[in-house]
């Protein structure tokens, strides 16, 4: 899921368990995972209509150039693979 906040920052949710949310925020420099409880997350972040495949690729490219934690890369890569599998099953 792609989300934005009131500051127009973009993030990709990589894990959500109903209690906590892990997401990667696009920012200058090295990317990393951030965590927030579900209630705070819903108050601060809202779903965005950006296309998931393009946005994930943009985040991964930023990570290749500026660096990213292993957790962020793994989360984004897993999400990308899951999205590809869903699309492949449609055809």
Secondary structure, 3 states (H helix, E strand, C coil): CEEEECCCCEEEEEEECCCEEEEEECCCCCECEEEEEHHHHHHHEEECCCCHHHHHHHHHHHHHHHCECHHHHHHHHHHHHHHHHHHHHHC
